[in-house]
């Protein structure tokens, strides 16, 4: 595995872990935020799709920005 692929995977795992932590907190505080319980599956699965798509793209773009400077 190349260094770029390893770093992208590492960034993806890190972002996914942060996302999971936020989802865990949201499980307990969604009522205080004003979100109905029925919305939780859509929020969890919809936001994970965004994380799964945007994390690798963001990681690769970030590598380009760092390398270009």
Buried (B, 14 or more C-beta within 10 A) or exposed (E): EEEEEEBBBEBBEEBBEEBEEEBEEBEEEBEEEEEEEEEBEEEBEEBBEEBEEEBBEBBBEEBEEEEEE
